Amino acid sequence: MSEKFEITNLDMKSGMTLKIKGKIHKDVNSFTINLGQEQDKLNLHFNPRFNESTIVFNSRDGGTWGQEQRESNKCFSPGEDVKITVAFHNNEFKVTLPDGHTVTFPNRLGQNHLRYLSMAGLQISSFKLE
């Protein structure tokens, strides 16, 4: 995967929304967006995999991955421009995909304040926290 974009002092609280615009790198089979406390404690791992036409959602606690939630989806391709919105609520995340479809993933770790954001496989043109 290509370079990683990382923020370790994010101030995302329950009720806030993260809007991401960017371009998927041409030479990748997937990309990732992670939100949580740190690299080994992720409340949301979002991972579209092009060769599987699947989006994998997961959580990670202390370096241990949880059970994957898989969603069949073909709205991502290498080299495409994308806009993704992540709405953070106390008990869940609502991820709106470029095609308008919304997928819900539970906030398994239960934190209501996220400090960590990382993205890989994307050339970020903008991101906004509201």
N, C-alpha and C positions, 0 to 999 in steps of 0.2 A: 504494500500500500504506500501511497505517497505521504508527503509531509503531514504533520498533525498540528491542528489548531487547538490550543489549550488555555483555559482560564481557571485559576485556582482560587480566586476571590469573588466568585459570582455571588450575587445577592438576589436569588430567585425565591420568592415566597409563594406559599399557596395562594391561588387566585390570580397569579401572573401568567403571562403568555410570552413565549419565545418565538420570534419570527425569523426564519433563516432563508436567505436567497443565495444561490450559488450555482456553480456548474460542476457536474460530476466529471472527474478526470476521465480521459479517454482510455487510459491503460489500466483500469481497475475492474475487478469482478464483483466488488461490493463497496459500500461506504458505511461509516458509522457516525452516530451522534450519541454521546453519552452524557447523562446528567446525574449528579449525585453529590457525595461528600468528598470523594477522592477517587483515584484510579481503581482502587480495590473495593470501593463501596459505592456502587452505582444503583440508583433508584430506577433509572431507565437506560437500557441499552437498545438502540434502534439500529438495525443492520439489514438493509436491503441487499439481497444476493441475486445478481442478475442471472447467473447460470442455473439457478433453481426457480426463478420467477417467484421468489418468496421474500417476505420481510420477517426477520426474526426479532422478536422483542424478548428482553430478559432483564434480570436484576443480578447484582453481584454483591455479596456480603463477605468481607474479609478475604477476598480473592476467590471465593467459591461461587460458581454460577448457580442460579436457580433453574427452574424448569422453563424451557423455551416455550414461547407462544408464537406460533407461525401463522402468517396471513398470506394467502396466495394473492399476488399482485404483480402486474406487469407495467406499472406506470413509471418505472425508472429504467434508464439505459445510459451506458457510458457516453460522455460528451454532451449530455442534455443539460439545459438550464432547469433548475428546480426551485420551488418555493414550498417550504414545509413550516407548519405552525404546530407548536407544542404548548397546549394549555395544561397548567399544573394545578390540580385540585388536591385537597387533603388526602383523599383515598385513591386517586387515579390520575392518569395522564390521558389527554385526548390529543391524538396526533392527526392533523389534517394533511392529507397527501396532495400532490400537485393536481390530481384528477378530481379533487373535492371530497373524496372518500375519507371518512373519519374512523380511526381505530382507537379503541380504549384499552389501556393497559393498567393493571392495578399498581398502586404505590405500595409494594410489598414491604419495604423497609420502614415505612411510616413517618419519615421525617417531613416536616412542613417548611423547611428552609434548605435550599440546595446551594452549595458553594462551588461545585466543580462542573465544568463543561469541557468536553473535548469532541473534536470532529476530525475525521480522516477520510481521504478519498474525494474531498470536495474542495473546489476553489471558492472560497467564501467571498461574495460581493457585498453582503450586508447581513447583520443580525441585530435584532432589536428586542429588548426586554420591556414589556409593558405590564 
